[in-house]
C-alpha cells in the first residue's frame, strides 16, 4: 500500500487514538487537521508559513483543479507537490462533494455527474474513472473515491436557508423522498467505489497513491451501517465518513460519527470529511476518528473572524477599535506573538484597522492565526490521548465543551 498507519497510543477513557501516517512525501501525526487549499493554495499564505503553523498535510480539490489550471498542466509541472511547492503529504477530494454543493448546476446519473462549469459555463462530465484519472495526474498521496453525497437531513425539514437552496437545486422538490435519496446515494457510492478501485488498481499507482472509500447514509444509522459494510468490503488503505456537517446539528453529527467510526477497520486511518469546529473535532476524536479537514480557519480569517480557546472574535466589531491586546495571548503565531529579534504582537485594534482599510495583511495574519489555532488544538488533543487528560483539555479549551456554542459571537482571547 502507498501509506502505512501506526497507532502510537490509545485513550483508556474513550475510543481516541494517536498515531502516524507515513506517505511517499513524508509522515503526519494523527489526529490530524488538514487545512484546505481548494485550488492548489491556502489563500494568501506561503507554503512555508503553512508549514510553520504545524500543518503536516494539506488538501486540494479535484473539481476545482480540473477547471483551472487543468490536471494535464499540473502533471507537466511536477504534480501538485511541485506545482504548489508543497513537499509534504497532500490529499485530494474527488469532486463528490460538489455533487451536493453545486446541486443547482449538475445532473446526476448512474454513470457520473454532468456539471455546468462555474468558470465559463461549459459542460463538465465527471465519472469515477475520470475522477481517478485527474487525481492520478495531480499526484496526491491520498486520493478519494468519487461518491454521491446526499443531504444529511431532509432539506424540506431544515431551516429556511436549506429549504430555499433545496428548492433552487431541484424543480421536483415536491416529489422528493429523502429515504429514497439516501438509498440511491448509498448504492451509487458503492458502485462508483468499485469502479474507482478497479481503475486505480489497473493504473499501477497503488504503491504511490492511497485510495480511500467514503461511507454515506445521512443521519440514518441503519443506512450508515449498510454503507460501512459495503464500503469496507473493498480492501483499501483508509476509509472516510462523508456527508456530515451538511445541514445537521451538533447532536446529530455526534450520533452519526459515534455510530459509524467503530464500523471502520481499526488498523486503517479514519477520515471525517469537512468537519471543523473545535467541539465537533474533539467529539469525533473521542469516537475514534483520525483525520479532519475544513475551510473554516482560512475562510473565517478572510472575514475578520478569529478563533480562540474561548470562542470566536469578530474583529470588525467597534469594541476592538482601540484594543491593544493580541487575538490570543497564549498563541505563538505571528499575529499573536510577533516576529523578528524583538517580537511585538499585532493588536486587535491594528487588525481591525487592516480589515476596515481593505489591506490584505489583515486576512493573511488572521488566517495564519486560525490555522495555528487548530494545529495547536491537535497538539493538545494528541497529548491528551497519551495522558487521558480530557478534563485538562476542556479547561484549556472551553470552546470544545459539548455545550459550547460553535458560533459564539465573542471569545475572551484565552483570558
N, C-alpha and C positions, 0 to 999 in steps of 0.2 A: 504493500500500500504506500501511497505517496506521503502519508503522515503517520506519526506514532503518537500515542496518548499514554501518559504515565500519571497515575494517581499518587500524589505525594502525601496526602493527608485527608482524613475524614473527620467530620464532627460527630461527637457522641450524642449530641442533643437533637440532631435533625439529619437530613439527607445531604447536607452540603459537603462538597469535596473540593480540595485544592489539587491542582495538577499542572502538567506542562504538555503542550502540543508541539511537536517538532515537525517542521515542514522543510521543503527544499531551500527555502530562503530564511531559515532561522527558526527559533522557537518562540513561543509566547506562553506566559503563565495564565492559569485559569483559577478562579473565574476571571474572564477577560471581557473588557468593554472595547468594542471596535468603533472608533469614530468613522463617520460616513463621508467618503469623498465620491459622491454620486457620479460626477463627470470626470473623474481622474484627479481630483484635487479637493482638499478641505478648504473651503472658500476663504481666501485671504491669508492662509497660513503656509509658511515654508515647510517642506518635509522635515528639515532639521528641528524646527520649532515643535512640530507634532511629535517627533521622537523624544524631545526634551520634556514633554508632558508625561512621559511614561507609557505612551501608546506603543504597543509592540506589533499590532496588526491593524490594518485598515480595510475598508470596504469600498468597492466600486459597483456600478450598476450596468448590467448588460444592455438593457433597453436604451438608456441614455447614451452610452458609448457607441452603440450601433448607429444612432442618429448622427452623432458628432464625436470624434472625427471619423469613425468607422473602424471596425476591427482589423481590416487589412493594413491600414496605415499604422495602427498601434503595433501589430505584429512586425511590420517592416522596421519599426524604430525600437525594437528590443522588447516587445511585450509591455504590459502595463508597468512592470517594475522599472524598466529602462526609460519608458516614455515619461513617467512622472517622477523619476529619480527617487523612488522609494525602495530601498534594498531589502526591507523586511517582508514578512508574510502579508499576503493580500487575499481577501475573499471577494468573490463577485456574486451578487444576486443574479437570478436567472432571467428576470423580467416578469416572473409570475405575479409579483405584487401589482404590477401595472395592469394586470387583468382586472384587479379590483379598483385601483386608484384612478385609472383612466377609463372607467366603465362607460362614460358617455361618448367615447371616441373609438370603441373597439367592437368587434364581432367575434364571439367565442364559438368555435365548433369543436367537434371531437378530434379534429386533426391539429388544431392550434388556435392562434388568435390573429386576427387582422386588425391592425391599428391604423388610425389616421395620425400621421406624424405631427408632433407638436411643433416641429421646426418649420416645415414647409407644406404640410397637409398631404403629403404623398402617402401612398398605400404601403404599409409595412406588414409583412407576414412573419410571424414568429411561431415556430413549431418546436417541439422538444429537440429535434435534430439540429435545427438552426440555432437554438439557444446554446446547445453544446458546442457547435462549431464556432460560434462567436466567442464563447468563453475559452475554448482552446486557443484561439488566436490572441485573446487578451493575456492568457498565460498565468492566471491567478493560481495560487497554491491550493485554495479550496474553492470549488465551484458548486453551484446549487442546481438541483433538478428543476426543470420547468414544471410548475404546478398551477392548479386552478384555485385561487384564493377567493372564497366567497365572503359575503358579510358575516361577521361572527354572530350577530343577532338579527332578527327580522327588522329590516330598515323601517318598516311601517310602524313599529312599536318603539322606536328610539326617539331621540329628541328632534326638534324641528329641523335642525341643520341636516341631520342624516335623512330625514324624510324628504326634504327638498332635493338633496343630492340623488336619492334613490329615484325620485320621480323624473329627474333630469336624465338619469342613466338608462332608464327603462320605460318605454312607452306602454309596456304591458304590466305596469306595477299593480293594477287591479287584479291581475291574474297570478300574481307572484305567490308561490308556495315555498316557504323558507325551508321546510324539511326536505322537500324535493330538491331544492337548490343545493343543500348540504350533501345529500346523497350523490347528486350528479358531480359535484366538485370532488368528492372522495373517489368516485370511480374514475373520473378523468385523471386525477392526480396520480393514482397508481398505474394507470395505463401509460401516462406520459413518463412516469418514473422508469418503467420498464424499457421504454423507447430510449430514454436518456442513457440508461445503464448499458444498453446494447450498443448504442452509438459510441459511447465513451470507451467501452472495452475494445471495440474494433479499431479505435483510433491509436491504440498503443500508448496512450498517455496516462494510464492508471498508476504508473510509478512516479509521475511528476505532478499530477493534479488529482486531488481527492474529491470525489463526488459525494455530496450529502443529499439524502432524501428528506422530504418535508411532510410532516403529519398535519392534516387538516381536520375539520369536523365542527367548526364553530364552538358554541358553548354547550353542545350536546355531548355529554360524556360517553354515551354508548357509541356515537359516531366517531369520537376521538379514539375509542378503543379499537373499533373496526379499522380505522385508518392506520393506527400504530401497528397493528398486527400485520397488515398487508405491506406497509412500507418497510417495516423491519424484516420482513421475509426476504427482502433483497439485501444481500450482504454488501454493506458499504462501510467506508471508514468513519462515518459520523451521521448523525440524524438531527433534524431540526423540528421545532414546533412552530408552525406558521399560523397565520390568521388570528393572531392575538393582538389586543390593543388597537382594534379597528372598529371601535364603537361601544365596547362593553365597559362596565365599571370595574373598580379595583377588586371587589369580591369575586366577580366572575372570572377575572384574569387569574386570580389565585386558585380558584376552583379548577379551572382548565389545566393550569400548569402542575398543580399538586397531583392531579389525576393522571396526566399524560407523561410527565418526566419518568416515573418509575416503570413505565411500559417500554422505555427505550433501553437498548443494551447498556449495561453498566460499565463496560470496558471501552466504550466509544464516547467521543465528545457529544454533549447535548447542547444544541444551539437554540435559544429562544429568540425568535426574529422580531425586530422592531420595537422592543420594549426598553424604555429608557429612564423613567422616573425612579428616584432612589429607592422608595419603599417597594416598588414593583421589582426592582433588581434584587433586593435583599430577600423578598419572599420567594423569588424564583431560584436564587442560590440555595436557600434552605430546602427547596423542593428537589434539588439535585441538578440544576442546570449549570452549564459551564461557560457559555459564550453568549454575548449580547451585542446588539448594535442599535443605534438610534441617531437621528439627526438633531435631537434636542440641543445638545451643547452648542453647536455652531449656529443652528437656526435661531435659537434664543439669544445667542451672543450678538448676532447681527441686528437684533431688535431691542438691544439695551436691557435684556433680562439676564441677570447674573444669578447663578446657583450658589447657595451657601449651605452649610450644615443645618441651618435652622429654617431654610425656605428661600424663595426667590426674592431678589431685589429688582424693582422696576426703576432703573437708573434715570429714566426721563422724568420721574416724579420731582416736583418742585422741592420736596423736603431734602433732596440731596444737593441742592444748588450751592450750598456753602459747606458741605460736609467734608472735613479733612481726612476722614478715615478711609482706608482701602476697602475693597469689596469684602474681604475676609482676612482679618489679621493673622489667622492660623494657616493661611495658604502660602505656598512658596513659589507661585507662578510669577512671571514678570510684572503683571499688573499689580499684584498684591505685595510682592517683596522687592520690586525694583530690579535694577540691573547695574552692572559696572562695579568699579572698585568701592564706591561708596553708594550702595543702592538706596534708593528712596522710592517708597510705594507711590503709585498713582492714586490720587484721591478720588472719591466718588464725585466730588464737585468737578474735577477735571474731566472725568469720563463722561459725565452728563453734558458738559460743555462740548465735547467732541461729537456726541450724537446730535445735540441741538444745532451745531455748526455744520453738520454733514461731513465731518472729517473721517476718513476711512480708518484712522488709527483706533477709533472707539470700537467698532466691530471686531477689529483684529485683537485688541487687548482682552475684550470680554469673551471672545471665542476661545482664546488661549486659556483664560482662567477657567471657563466652563469645562473644557476638555481635561485640564489638570484636575479639576474638582472630581470628575468621575473616575479618573485614574487613581487619585488618592483614595477614593471610596473603595475601589477594587483592592488596593494595597491593604487597607484596613480590614476588608472582608476576608482576604486570604489569611491575614494574621489572626483574625477572629476564629476562623475554621481550625487553625492549628492549635489555638488555646481554648476553644469553646467559650469565648468571652462575649456572648451575644448581648448581655446587659451593658457591657462596656461600649459596644458598638452603638447601641441606642442612646447612650449617654453622650457619646462623642458626636453622633449624627442624629439629632432629634427628628430630622426630616424622614428617616427611614421607619419610624414607628407606624404601625398599621393605621392608627387614627390620624396620622398627619395628612394635611391637605396637599396633594401633589402640585396644585397650582396656587399655593399660598401667596398672597399679594406682596408680602414683605417679610424678609428674614432679618435677623439681627446681626448678620455678618460674623457669626461664630462667637458672639458675645454671650 
